[in-house]
Amino acid sequence: MSGPAVEDKQRGSDTGWDAVIRPHLTPYFAYGAAFVIVAAHIAVGVLLKVGSSGVIFQTADQVGIALLGVVIGCLVLMFARPRLRVGAAGLSVRNLLGNKLIPWSEVVGISFPAGARWARVDLPDDEYIPLMAIQSVDKERAVVAMEQVRELLHTYQQQPGSPPDEQH
């Protein structure tokens, strides 16, 4: 078996989980965008006093613009956070903010609707939680991750004492 989760297991970053899935391309975009934003704000901050535009800029203005760039850059870096961990306890979903453990008893299914940017965990009463760790931009990696998560979903949602499904 190969895929995003296997790669993470080999690095030993998350122990105790059967699968750990992270997006592949989005973090690269987030790191690049954050770097450009911070660099641009620092450059603008440094260049504020170079020419005379009729406005008097203080050193505090220069520092403020640079700090604003750092804050915006940090917000952009949040797009590199998504992660999905799958194990006996359920699904641990980390999107931009927070981390939520969803026990298997609450999981109805895992879906990737046509045209959606990322997968989702289907819950009872037509509710769902987005899985930003499995994104359409990752193409084949997303397919492999969905197969892996669905296989683990099937494994953990088997009723005790029932025979496993036979594959034909």
C-alpha positions in Angstrom: 0.0 0.0 0.0 1.4 3.4 -0.9 -0.1 6.8 -0.5 0.1 10.0 1.5 -0.6 8.3 4.8 2.1 5.7 4.3 4.6 8.4 3.7 3.8 10.1 7.0 3.9 6.8 8.9 7.4 6.1 7.6 8.5 9.5 8.9 7.0 8.6 12.3 5.2 12.0 12.6 1.9 10.6 14.0 1.9 7.3 15.9 -1.2 5.4 17.0 -3.2 6.1 13.8 -3.8 3.8 10.9 -3.6 6.6 8.3 -2.4 10.2 8.4 -3.4 12.3 5.3 -2.3 15.8 4.4 -2.8 17.8 1.3 0.1 17.8 -1.1 0.1 20.9 -3.3 -1.8 23.5 -1.1 1.0 23.8 1.5 3.5 24.7 -1.2 1.2 27.5 -2.5 0.6 28.6 1.1 4.3 28.8 1.9 5.0 30.6 -1.4 2.2 33.1 -0.9 3.1 33.8 2.7 6.7 34.5 1.7 5.7 36.9 -1.1 3.3 38.7 1.1 5.8 39.2 3.9 8.6 40.2 1.6 6.4 42.7 -0.2 5.2 44.3 3.0 8.7 44.5 4.3 10.0 46.1 1.0 7.1 48.6 1.1 7.9 49.4 4.7 11.5 50.0 3.9 10.8 52.1 0.9 8.2 54.4 2.5 10.7 57.1 3.4 12.7 56.9 0.1 10.8 59.5 -1.9 8.8 62.5 -1.0 5.1 62.0 -1.7 3.8 64.9 0.5 2.9 62.5 3.3 5.2 62.2 6.3 5.8 58.6 7.2 7.3 57.7 10.6 9.4 54.7 11.5 6.3 53.3 13.3 4.5 53.3 10.0 7.3 51.3 8.4 7.3 48.8 11.2 3.5 48.6 11.2 3.4 47.8 7.5 6.0 45.1 7.9 4.1 43.6 10.9 0.9 43.7 8.9 2.6 41.6 6.3 3.8 39.1 8.9 0.2 38.8 10.3 -1.3 38.3 6.8 1.5 35.8 6.0 0.7 33.8 9.2 -3.0 33.7 8.3 -2.1 32.4 4.8 0.0 29.7 6.4 -3.1 28.3 8.1 -3.9 26.7 4.7 -1.0 24.4 5.3 -2.5 23.0 8.5 -5.2 20.5 7.3 -4.7 16.9 8.3 -6.9 13.8 8.6 -6.0 11.0 11.0 -7.9 7.7 10.9 -7.8 5.1 13.7 -9.8 3.0 16.0 -11.0 6.1 17.9 -12.5 7.6 14.7 -11.6 10.4 12.4 -9.4 13.3 13.7 -10.1 16.2 11.4 -7.9 19.3 11.5 -8.9 22.0 9.1 -7.9 25.7 9.3 -9.0 26.2 12.9 -9.3 23.6 15.6 -9.2 19.8 15.7 -12.3 17.6 15.9 -12.4 13.8 16.8 -15.4 12.2 15.2 -16.2 8.8 16.6 -17.1 6.0 14.2 -20.6 5.8 15.6 -21.3 9.3 14.2 -19.8 8.7 10.7 -22.4 7.9 8.1 -19.8 8.0 5.2 -17.0 9.7 3.4 -17.9 11.5 0.2 -16.3 13.7 -2.5 -19.1 15.4 -4.3 -18.7 16.3 -8.0 -17.2 19.7 -8.4 -16.2 20.0 -4.7 -12.7 21.3 -3.7 -12.3 18.8 -0.9 -13.9 15.6 0.6 -16.2 15.6 3.5 -17.3 13.4 6.4 -21.1 12.7 6.2 -22.8 12.8 9.5 -26.4 12.0 10.6 -29.2 14.5 9.6 -27.5 15.6 6.4 -24.7 17.3 8.2 -21.1 17.1 7.2 -17.6 18.3 8.1 -15.2 19.3 5.3 -12.0 17.2 5.0 -9.5 19.8 3.7 -6.8 17.2 3.9 -8.2 15.5 0.8 -8.3 18.1 -2.0 -9.3 17.8 -5.6 -6.1 19.7 -6.7 -4.1 16.7 -5.5 -5.8 14.5 -8.2 -4.5 10.9 -8.0 -3.3 11.4 -4.4 -6.8 12.4 -3.4 -8.2 9.2 -5.1 -5.7 7.0 -3.2 -6.5 8.8 0.0 -10.3 8.4 -0.5 -9.8 4.7 -1.2 -7.7 4.3 2.0 -10.2 6.2 4.2 -13.1 4.3 2.8 -11.3 1.0 3.4 -10.6 2.0 7.0 -14.2 3.2 7.4 -15.5 -0.2 6.2 -13.1 -2.0 8.6 -14.0 0.0 11.7 -17.7 0.1 11.0 -18.1 -3.7 10.8 -20.5 -4.9 13.4 -18.9 -7.2 16.0 -19.5 -10.8 15.3 -20.6 -10.3 11.7 -18.5 -12.0 9.0 -16.4 -9.7 6.9 -17.7 -9.0 3.4 -16.3 -11.3 0.7 -14.7 -9.6 -2.3 -15.5 -11.1 -5.7 
